[in-house]
Amino acid sequence: MNMKTNKVQFMTQAAMIAAIYVVLCVVFQPISYGPIQTRIAEALTVLPFFTPAAIPGLFVGCLIANVLGGGIILDVIAGSVATLIAAFATYALRNKSKYLASVPPVAANALIIPWVLKYGYGEPLPIPFMMGTVALGEILTATIIGTILLLVLDRYRSSIFKTAL
């Protein structure tokens, strides 16, 4: 497989991941936004375990979803950067244990998003409480649903990601 094909495949995978992330946020809009949320699209944050194309895919998907969700610029940027940090960290952990794949999204979002809610949106809830609610939402989506997704995809890894970079 030549380098041009690899680049096209990488960009195609990234674009598909971004599109799926956005669609999941839009379809589940009532629970995807706000101070207490359960963003189903966060289950996709385990995908860097399989392919580096998920890193830009998740970042761009989150960026677009945050814009479509009416987020303020701080939310659009900080939320997307939290996803980018988590995606890089998940990719870095890919050779450790598949059960660690959801730890970076939980940690990055729990540490970053409450500050955006407090100082960007004026949310009156205390930051430690919001860290807990954000972490809980991430545990439900990234850890529980994401790990189920990871285990299913891992079973079919050779056929799904056989030509992934």
C-alpha positions in Angstrom: 0.0 0.0 0.0 1.5 3.3 -1.0 1.8 6.5 1.1 -0.9 8.3 -0.8 -3.4 5.5 -0.1 -2.4 5.6 3.6 -3.0 9.3 3.8 -6.4 9.0 2.1 -7.4 6.2 4.4 -6.2 8.1 7.5 -8.3 11.2 6.4 -11.3 9.0 5.6 -11.2 7.3 9.0 -10.8 10.6 10.8 -13.7 12.2 8.8 -15.9 9.2 9.5 -15.2 9.3 13.3 -15.8 13.1 13.3 -19.1 12.6 11.5 -20.3 9.8 13.8 -19.4 11.9 16.9 -21.4 14.9 15.5 -24.4 12.8 14.6 -24.5 11.1 18.0 -24.4 14.6 19.7 -27.2 15.9 17.5 -29.4 12.8 17.8 -29.0 12.8 21.6 -29.0 16.6 21.9 -31.1 16.8 25.1 -28.4 14.9 27.1 -25.3 16.0 25.1 -25.0 19.5 26.4 -25.3 21.4 29.7 -23.8 21.2 33.2 -25.0 17.7 33.7 -24.6 15.7 30.5 -24.2 12.2 29.2 -22.7 12.6 25.8 -23.2 9.3 24.1 -20.6 10.3 21.5 -17.9 10.0 24.2 -18.1 6.2 23.8 -16.0 6.9 20.6 -13.1 8.2 22.7 -11.7 4.7 23.0 -11.0 4.6 19.2 -7.5 6.0 19.5 -6.7 2.5 21.0 -7.1 1.2 17.4 -6.1 4.0 15.1 -4.3 7.4 15.3 -6.9 8.7 12.8 -9.3 8.9 15.8 -7.2 11.7 17.3 -8.1 14.4 14.7 -11.4 12.7 14.1 -12.5 13.1 17.8 -11.1 16.6 18.0 -12.9 17.8 14.9 -16.1 16.0 15.8 -16.2 17.5 19.2 -15.4 21.0 17.8 -18.2 20.8 15.3 -20.6 19.3 17.9 -19.8 22.1 20.4 -20.4 24.7 17.7 -23.7 23.1 16.6 -24.7 22.8 20.3 -24.5 26.6 20.7 -21.4 26.5 22.9 -19.6 29.7 23.7 -16.1 30.1 22.2 -14.4 29.0 25.5 -16.5 25.8 25.6 -15.9 25.1 21.9 -12.1 25.5 22.4 -11.6 24.0 25.9 -14.0 21.1 25.3 -12.4 20.2 22.0 -8.9 20.5 23.5 -9.9 18.3 26.4 -11.0 15.7 23.8 -7.7 16.2 21.9 -5.7 15.7 25.1 -7.7 12.6 26.0 -7.3 11.2 22.5 -3.5 11.6 22.5 -3.3 10.0 25.9 -5.6 7.1 24.9 -3.4 6.5 21.9 -0.3 6.6 24.1 -1.8 3.9 26.4 -2.8 1.6 23.5 0.1 -0.8 24.3 -0.7 -1.0 28.0 -4.2 -2.3 28.6 -7.4 -1.9 26.7 -9.1 -1.3 30.0 -7.2 2.0 30.4 -8.5 3.4 27.1 -11.3 5.3 28.9 -9.3 6.8 31.7 -7.9 9.8 29.7 -11.4 11.0 28.6 -12.8 10.7 32.1 -9.8 12.6 33.6 -9.4 15.3 30.9 -13.1 16.2 30.9 -13.5 16.1 34.7 -10.5 18.4 35.1 -11.3 20.9 32.3 -15.0 21.1 31.7 -16.2 22.2 35.2 -14.0 25.3 34.9 -15.7 26.2 31.6 -19.1 25.6 33.1 -18.2 27.8 36.1 -16.4 30.7 34.4 -17.8 30.5 30.9 -21.5 29.9 31.7 -21.6 31.1 35.3 -22.8 27.8 36.5 -23.4 28.2 40.3 -22.6 24.6 41.2 -19.3 24.1 43.0 -16.4 23.0 40.8 -15.8 19.8 42.8 -19.4 18.8 42.4 -19.3 19.5 38.6 -16.0 17.5 38.4 -18.0 14.6 39.9 -21.0 15.0 37.5 -18.7 15.3 34.5 -16.7 12.3 35.6 -20.0 10.3 36.1 -21.2 11.2 32.7 -17.8 10.1 31.2 -17.8 6.9 33.2 -21.3 6.1 31.8 -20.3 6.8 28.2 -16.5 6.5 27.8 -15.9 3.8 30.3 -19.0 1.6 30.2 -20.4 2.1 26.7 -16.9 2.8 25.3 -15.4 -0.3 26.8 -18.2 -2.4 25.4 -17.5 -0.8 22.0 -13.8 -1.4 22.4 -14.3 -5.1 23.2 -16.5 -5.6 20.2 -14.2 -3.8 17.9 -11.2 -5.6 19.3 -12.8 -8.9 18.5 -13.0 -7.8 14.8 -9.8 -5.7 14.8 -8.1 -7.4 11.9 -11.0 -6.9 9.5 -12.0 -3.4 10.6 -8.6 -1.8 11.2 -6.4 -4.0 9.0 -5.1 -1.1 7.0 -5.2 1.5 9.7 -1.9 3.4 10.2 
